[in-house]
């Protein structure tokens, strides 16, 4: 013990939940990836309308996974240091909904075959 401090000061532990939302960078990397996948799916719709539907389902489950990283503390991805931004999650869900809707409209209006013609 030093002469100036008659007792030991105790350092408190930082609050991890408060620290998690402050100054943590959020990733926007999913936004261009979702847009590129949507464009590719719409291009491949000339061959079959199942492509946009399948890509839409995959993007929907990816959006659920991204949402789980932000909301579900039981998910191991909840404790990542860099999480997807809310905008990225929204764009992934939006692309999924638009692709499924586009596949439905293409099928209803017979703009593309259901099965590819080989």
N, C-alpha and C positions, 0 to 999 in steps of 0.2 A: 504494500500500500504506500502511496505517495503522501507527502505531507499535506498537499493541497486538497486531497480528496479523502475524507474520512470514511467514505463508504464507496463501494463499487457501483458504478452506474450500469444499469441493465439496458442493453439495446433491445428494443422490441423488434420482432420479426415483421417483415413487410407483409401486408395483406395481399395475397396472390390474386384474389378475385378483383380487387380494386386496381391492382397493377396490370391485370390482363387487358382491361379496356382502355387504359391510358397509354398513349404513345406507342401502341403496337401497330406495326404496319399491316395493312390489309392487302390481299392480293387481288388484282383485277385481271389475272392471266386467263381466267375462264371466259371472259367476254369475247375476245377475238376467236378463241377456239370454238365457242358455241356458234358464232356467226359463220365461220368457215364450214363447220359441219352442216349447218342449215343450208348453205349455198350448194355444197356437194350433194346433199340429199335431194334438193330440188332439181339439180342437174340430172341426177340418176333417176328421177321420177319419169323420164322419157321411156325408160325400159320397163319399169314396174312401179306401181303406186305403193308397193310394200316398202320400198327404200325410205321414203319420208316418214312412214309410220314407224318403222323400226328405229330410225335415227331419233325420232321424237320420243319413243319409249326409253331409249338409252339416255337421252338428255334429261328426261323426267327423273329417272332413278339417280342420275348424277346430281341433279338439283336437290333431291332428297338427301343424298349423302352430304352435299355441301351444307345444307340446312342443319343437318345433324351435328356437323362440326361446330356450329355456332350455338345450338340450343341444348343438346343432349350431353349432360355431364357423364353419363355412363358409356359414351362412345370414347374409344381411345383417341380418336382424332380431335376431340374437344380440347385436348391439352397440347395441341400443336402451337408453336410460337407464331406462325404466320397462317392466318385463316383467310378464307375467301371473303371478299367484301359483300355487303348486302346488295350492291348493284350487280355484282357478278352472279349472285344467286338468282336475282330477279331476271337477268338476261337469259340464264340457262333455262329457267322455267318458262319464260316467254317464248324462247326458241322451240322448246318442246311442245308447247300448246299450239303454236303456229304450224309446226310440221305435222302434227296429228290432224289439225283442222284442214291443212292443205291436202293431205292424203285423202281425207274424207270427201272433200270437195272434188278432187280429181276423180275419185271412184264414182261419185254420184253423177258427174257430168260426162263420164267416159272420156276423159282427157288422156288417160294412159291405161295400158293393160294391167290387169291384176297380176298376171303371171307373165314373165318375159317370154317373148317369141324368139326361140332359138333357131 
